[in-house]
């Protein structure tokens, strides 16, 4: 029984006389080989013995001791049977190598991906920077109002900004009064037109006062016509001044607000830098001073850029304002003078000079095709 145990624990591989494996036993060889290797056995612990052609045991695979046993692991010994050895080499992909074996496993190249940025952390960082900047600016504004902090002042530019804001208030007042005049003139023209229609109706029904009612009807209709012409000139004046005040000047003042915000930020970071420079210089404060210097430089460039933009816009605004108001004031004067002088031709000529087209009554009403 002791002599038969090695045969039972191993698989025999029959080889032909030419040294080639029989095709009929190929499948059984693979199965027996896998069964003969116990779990946890590595290739380094397997002994492969192949005898000569005259031996009764051809290509016997014997299993060595298991890992963890007292016997030391044996290295692989291959006997001179080249056919069996080559066959075993071809079946290497079917062998299961446990984790604890000595055989080294090959792996592909490892690619380290970039660190994925967390959107929540980015938003938190933006909120932190915004809060810090808001705190600095608020502290600067409060210190300026209390008279404790210093501020950067461009005397020439500040004077131009103050004049612009004062002029804007005055132009808004003129615009409001012109709108009131337009509304009242419209009501007067509407009343004159109704009064002329009433005189004309009475002229047809009263034979005794036919001429008197007729004269008054023609006069009121003429006044209504001239009033509509004057109303067109006033409305054109209102539209032009409204564009100047609420669009052109407002756009410039928006740039002025951005300039003032940049000035406050610049002063806030300038104050921080001055406070750090007055303090001690050591290993802890030098990085803070350098960072504060960089932030100060960034806001200084922003402040200089906004100051330059405001200066350019104020210059172009002044040129545009003079040109627009010159034309509109000439129009308003000539139209009012011609209307109250009763000079209908001069009034019409004034509208032609400024390319003003009067809207006929009912021109804004949609046609019956548009209503469908």
C-alpha positions as CSV (number, residue, x, y, z in Angstrom):
1,X,0.0,0.0,0.0
2,X,2.9,2.3,0.7
3,X,4.3,1.7,-2.7
4,X,1.0,2.5,-4.5
5,X,0.4,5.9,-2.7
6,X,2.6,7.9,-5.0
7,X,0.8,6.6,-8.0
8,X,-2.6,7.5,-6.6
9,X,-1.7,11.0,-5.6
10,X,-0.2,11.9,-9.0
11,X,-1.4,11.9,-12.6
12,X,0.5,9.8,-15.2
13,X,1.1,11.4,-18.6
14,X,1.5,8.7,-21.3
15,X,4.0,9.7,-24.0
16,X,4.3,7.9,-27.4
17,X,7.4,6.4,-28.7
18,X,8.2,9.6,-30.6
19,X,8.2,11.6,-27.4
20,X,4.8,13.3,-28.2
21,X,1.7,13.3,-26.0
22,X,-1.2,11.4,-27.2
23,X,-4.1,13.5,-28.4
24,X,-6.7,11.3,-26.8
25,X,-5.3,11.9,-23.3
26,X,-4.9,15.7,-23.7
27,X,-8.2,16.6,-21.9
28,X,-7.6,14.0,-19.1
29,X,-4.1,15.4,-18.6
30,X,-5.3,18.9,-17.9
31,X,-8.0,17.7,-15.5
32,X,-5.7,15.3,-13.7
33,X,-3.0,17.9,-13.4
34,X,-5.3,20.5,-11.8
35,X,-6.7,17.9,-9.4
36,X,-3.2,16.7,-8.5
37,X,-2.2,20.3,-7.3
38,X,-3.7,21.0,-3.9
39,X,-5.0,24.5,-2.9
40,X,-2.2,26.8,-1.7
41,X,0.5,25.0,-3.7
42,X,2.8,27.2,-5.9
43,X,4.8,26.4,-8.9
44,X,8.0,26.7,-7.0
45,X,6.8,23.9,-4.7
46,X,6.0,21.4,-7.4
47,X,8.4,18.7,-8.4
48,X,8.1,17.4,-12.0
49,X,9.9,14.1,-12.7
50,X,10.1,12.5,-16.1
51,X,11.9,9.2,-16.6
52,X,13.3,7.6,-19.7
53,X,11.3,5.9,-22.3
54,X,12.0,2.5,-20.8
55,X,10.6,3.5,-17.4
56,X,7.1,2.4,-16.4
57,X,6.4,5.9,-15.0
58,X,6.3,8.5,-17.8
59,X,5.9,12.2,-17.0
60,X,4.8,11.8,-13.3
61,X,3.9,15.0,-11.5
62,X,4.4,14.8,-7.8
63,X,3.2,17.4,-5.3
64,X,5.5,18.7,-2.6
65,X,4.6,19.7,1.0
66,X,1.9,22.4,1.6
67,X,2.9,25.9,2.8
68,X,3.1,26.1,6.5
69,X,4.3,22.5,7.0
70,X,7.6,21.7,8.7
71,X,9.2,20.5,5.5
72,X,11.1,23.2,3.7
73,X,9.9,24.1,0.2
74,X,11.8,22.5,-2.6
75,X,12.7,24.1,-5.9
76,X,11.4,22.7,-9.1
77,X,13.4,19.9,-10.6
78,X,12.8,19.0,-14.2
79,X,14.0,15.6,-15.4
80,X,15.3,15.1,-18.9
81,X,11.8,14.4,-20.5
82,X,11.6,17.4,-22.9
83,X,8.2,16.5,-24.2
84,X,6.5,16.5,-20.8
85,X,8.3,19.7,-19.7
86,X,7.2,21.5,-22.9
87,X,3.7,20.3,-22.4
88,X,3.6,21.6,-18.8
89,X,5.0,24.9,-20.0
90,X,2.2,25.2,-22.5
91,X,-0.4,24.6,-19.7
92,X,1.0,27.3,-17.5
93,X,-2.0,29.6,-18.0
94,X,-4.3,26.9,-16.4
95,X,-2.4,26.9,-13.1
96,X,-3.9,28.7,-10.2
97,X,-1.3,30.6,-8.2
98,X,-2.5,31.5,-4.6
99,X,-1.8,34.8,-3.1
100,X,0.7,33.6,-0.6
101,X,2.9,31.9,-3.1
102,X,6.4,33.0,-4.1
103,X,5.5,33.5,-7.7
104,X,5.5,37.2,-8.6
105,X,2.4,38.5,-10.3
106,X,2.8,41.0,-13.1
107,X,0.6,44.1,-13.4
108,X,0.1,46.8,-16.0
109,X,1.2,50.4,-15.7
110,X,-0.5,52.4,-12.9
111,X,-1.9,55.7,-14.0
112,X,-2.4,58.3,-11.3
113,X,-5.4,60.4,-12.0
114,X,-5.5,64.1,-11.1
115,X,-7.1,64.9,-7.8
116,X,-10.8,65.5,-8.4
117,X,-11.9,69.0,-7.3
118,X,-14.9,69.1,-5.0
119,X,-17.4,71.7,-6.2
120,X,-18.6,72.2,-2.6
121,X,-15.1,73.1,-1.5
122,X,-14.7,75.5,-4.4
123,X,-17.9,77.3,-3.5
124,X,-16.9,77.4,0.2
125,X,-13.5,78.9,-0.8
126,X,-15.3,81.6,-2.9
127,X,-17.6,82.4,0.0
128,X,-14.7,82.7,2.3
129,X,-12.8,85.1,0.0
130,X,-16.0,87.1,-0.6
131,X,-16.6,87.3,3.2
132,X,-13.1,88.4,3.9
133,X,-13.2,91.1,1.2
134,X,-16.6,92.4,2.4
135,X,-15.3,92.6,5.9
136,X,-12.2,94.6,4.9
137,X,-14.3,97.0,2.8
138,X,-16.9,97.5,5.5
139,X,-14.2,98.2,8.0
140,X,-12.6,100.7,5.6
141,X,-16.0,102.5,5.0
142,X,-16.7,102.7,8.8
143,X,-13.3,104.0,9.6
144,X,-13.6,106.7,6.9
145,X,-17.0,107.8,8.2
146,X,-15.6,107.9,11.8
147,X,-12.6,109.9,10.6
148,X,-10.1,107.3,11.7
149,X,-9.1,105.9,8.3
150,X,-7.4,107.5,5.4
151,X,-8.7,107.5,1.8
152,X,-7.2,108.0,-1.6
153,X,-8.6,111.1,-3.3
154,X,-8.2,112.4,-6.8
155,X,-9.3,116.0,-6.5
156,X,-9.8,116.7,-10.2
157,X,-11.7,113.5,-10.8
158,X,-13.8,113.9,-7.7
159,X,-14.8,117.4,-8.7
160,X,-15.9,116.3,-12.2
161,X,-18.0,113.5,-10.6
162,X,-19.7,115.9,-8.2
163,X,-20.5,118.3,-11.1
164,X,-21.9,115.4,-13.1
165,X,-24.2,114.3,-10.3
166,X,-25.4,117.8,-9.7
167,X,-26.1,118.3,-13.4
168,X,-28.0,115.0,-13.5
169,X,-30.4,116.3,-10.8
170,X,-31.0,119.5,-12.7
171,X,-31.5,117.7,-16.0
172,X,-34.0,115.4,-14.3
173,X,-35.9,118.5,-13.0
174,X,-36.0,120.0,-16.5
175,X,-37.2,116.7,-17.9
176,X,-40.0,116.5,-15.3
177,X,-41.2,120.0,-16.1
178,X,-41.1,119.4,-19.8
179,X,-43.2,116.3,-19.3
180,X,-45.7,118.3,-17.3
181,X,-45.8,121.0,-20.1
182,X,-46.4,118.3,-22.7
183,X,-49.2,116.8,-20.7
184,X,-50.9,120.1,-20.2
185,X,-50.4,121.1,-23.8
186,X,-51.9,117.8,-24.9
187,X,-55.0,118.5,-22.8
188,X,-55.2,122.0,-24.2
189,X,-55.0,120.8,-27.8
190,X,-57.6,118.2,-27.1
191,X,-59.9,120.9,-25.6
192,X,-59.3,123.3,-28.5
193,X,-60.1,120.5,-31.0
194,X,-63.4,119.7,-29.2
195,X,-64.2,123.4,-29.0
196,X,-63.6,123.9,-32.7
197,X,-66.0,121.0,-33.5
198,X,-68.6,122.5,-31.2
199,X,-68.3,125.9,-33.0
200,X,-68.5,124.3,-36.4
201,X,-71.7,122.4,-35.4
202,X,-73.3,125.6,-34.1
203,X,-72.3,127.4,-37.2
204,X,-74.4,125.0,-39.3
205,X,-77.4,125.2,-37.0
206,X,-77.5,128.9,-36.1
207,X,-78.1,130.9,-39.2
208,X,-78.0,134.2,-37.4
209,X,-74.5,133.5,-35.9
210,X,-73.2,131.4,-38.8
211,X,-70.2,133.6,-39.5
212,X,-69.2,134.2,-35.9
213,X,-69.3,130.5,-35.0
214,X,-67.4,129.8,-38.2
215,X,-64.6,132.2,-37.4
216,X,-64.1,130.7,-33.9
217,X,-64.2,127.2,-35.3
218,X,-61.5,127.9,-37.7
219,X,-59.4,129.7,-35.1
220,X,-59.6,126.8,-32.6
221,X,-58.8,124.2,-35.2
222,X,-55.8,126.2,-36.3
223,X,-54.6,126.5,-32.7
224,X,-55.1,122.8,-32.2
225,X,-53.1,122.1,-35.4
226,X,-50.2,124.4,-34.3
227,X,-50.5,122.9,-30.8
228,X,-50.0,119.4,-32.2
229,X,-46.9,120.7,-34.1
230,X,-45.5,122.2,-30.9
231,X,-46.4,119.1,-29.0
232,X,-44.3,117.0,-31.4
233,X,-41.3,119.3,-30.9
234,X,-41.6,119.2,-27.1
235,X,-41.9,115.4,-27.1
236,X,-38.8,115.1,-29.3
237,X,-37.0,117.4,-26.8
238,X,-38.2,115.2,-23.9
239,X,-37.0,111.9,-25.7
240,X,-33.6,113.3,-26.4
241,X,-33.0,114.7,-22.8
242,X,-34.4,111.4,-21.3
243,X,-31.8,109.4,-23.4
244,X,-29.1,111.7,-22.2
245,X,-30.1,111.6,-18.5
246,X,-31.3,108.0,-18.0
247,X,-28.9,106.2,-20.4
248,X,-25.8,108.1,-21.2
249,X,-25.2,109.8,-17.8
250,X,-26.5,106.8,-15.9
251,X,-24.0,104.5,-17.7
252,X,-21.2,106.9,-16.7
253,X,-22.4,107.0,-13.1
254,X,-22.4,103.2,-13.1
255,X,-18.7,103.2,-14.0
256,X,-18.2,105.8,-11.3
257,X,-19.8,103.4,-8.8
258,X,-17.4,100.7,-9.9
259,X,-14.5,103.1,-9.6
260,X,-15.6,104.0,-6.0
261,X,-15.8,100.3,-5.1
262,X,-12.3,99.7,-6.5
263,X,-11.1,102.7,-4.5
264,X,-12.5,101.3,-1.3
265,X,-10.9,97.9,-1.9
266,X,-7.6,99.5,-2.7
267,X,-7.6,101.6,0.5
268,X,-8.7,98.5,2.6
269,X,-5.8,96.4,1.3
270,X,-3.4,99.4,1.5
271,X,-4.3,99.8,5.2
272,X,-3.7,96.1,5.9
273,X,-0.3,96.2,4.2
274,X,0.7,99.3,6.2
275,X,-0.4,97.7,9.5
276,X,1.7,94.5,8.7
277,X,4.7,96.6,7.7
278,X,4.5,98.4,11.1
279,X,4.6,95.1,13.0
280,X,7.5,92.8,13.6
281,X,9.2,90.9,10.8
282,X,9.8,87.2,11.5
283,X,9.2,83.8,9.9
284,X,5.5,84.0,10.6
285,X,4.8,87.5,9.4
286,X,6.9,87.6,6.3
287,X,4.6,85.2,4.3
288,X,1.6,87.3,5.3
289,X,3.4,90.5,4.3
290,X,4.2,89.0,0.9
291,X,0.7,87.8,0.3
292,X,-0.7,91.2,1.4
293,X,1.7,92.9,-1.0
294,X,0.4,90.8,-3.9
295,X,-3.2,91.5,-3.1
296,X,-2.4,95.2,-2.7
297,X,-0.8,95.3,-6.1
298,X,-3.8,93.5,-7.7
299,X,-6.3,96.0,-6.3
300,X,-4.0,99.0,-7.1
301,X,-4.0,97.9,-10.8
302,X,-7.8,97.6,-10.7
303,X,-8.1,101.0,-9.1
304,X,-5.9,102.7,-11.7
305,X,-7.8,101.0,-14.6
306,X,-11.2,102.1,-13.2
307,X,-9.9,105.7,-12.7
308,X,-8.7,105.8,-16.3
309,X,-12.0,104.5,-17.5
310,X,-14.0,107.1,-15.6
311,X,-11.8,109.9,-16.9
312,X,-12.3,108.8,-20.5
313,X,-16.1,108.4,-20.1
314,X,-16.4,111.8,-18.5
315,X,-14.6,113.4,-21.4
316,X,-16.8,111.8,-24.0
317,X,-19.9,112.5,-22.0
318,X,-19.1,116.2,-21.8
319,X,-18.6,116.4,-25.6
320,X,-21.8,114.4,-26.3
321,X,-23.8,116.4,-23.7
322,X,-22.9,119.8,-25.3
323,X,-23.8,118.6,-28.8
324,X,-27.1,117.1,-27.8
325,X,-28.3,119.9,-25.5
326,X,-27.3,122.6,-28.0
327,X,-29.5,121.1,-30.7
328,X,-32.4,120.4,-28.3
329,X,-32.4,123.9,-26.8
330,X,-32.4,125.5,-30.2
331,X,-35.3,123.3,-31.2
332,X,-37.3,124.1,-28.0
333,X,-36.7,127.9,-28.3
334,X,-37.7,128.1,-32.0
335,X,-40.8,126.0,-31.6
336,X,-42.1,127.9,-28.6
337,X,-41.4,131.3,-30.2
338,X,-43.1,130.3,-33.5
339,X,-46.1,128.9,-31.7
340,X,-46.9,131.9,-29.5
341,X,-46.1,134.3,-32.4
342,X,-48.6,132.5,-34.5
343,X,-46.1,131.9,-37.2
344,X,-47.2,128.6,-38.6
345,X,-44.7,128.4,-41.4
346,X,-41.8,129.0,-39.0
347,X,-43.1,126.4,-36.7
348,X,-43.3,123.8,-39.5
349,X,-39.9,124.9,-40.8
350,X,-38.4,124.2,-37.3
351,X,-39.7,120.7,-37.3
352,X,-38.3,120.1,-40.8
353,X,-34.9,121.4,-39.7
354,X,-34.7,118.8,-37.0
355,X,-36.3,116.0,-39.1
356,X,-39.3,115.6,-36.8
357,X,-42.3,113.8,-38.2
358,X,-45.6,114.4,-36.6
359,X,-47.8,111.4,-35.9
360,X,-51.3,111.6,-37.4
361,X,-54.2,110.9,-35.0
362,X,-55.0,107.2,-35.0
363,X,-51.6,106.2,-36.6
364,X,-50.8,104.0,-33.6
365,X,-54.0,102.1,-33.8
366,X,-53.6,98.6,-35.5
367,X,-55.4,97.9,-38.7
368,X,-58.2,95.4,-39.0
369,X,-55.8,93.0,-40.6
370,X,-53.5,93.1,-37.6
371,X,-56.4,92.6,-35.2
372,X,-57.5,89.4,-36.9
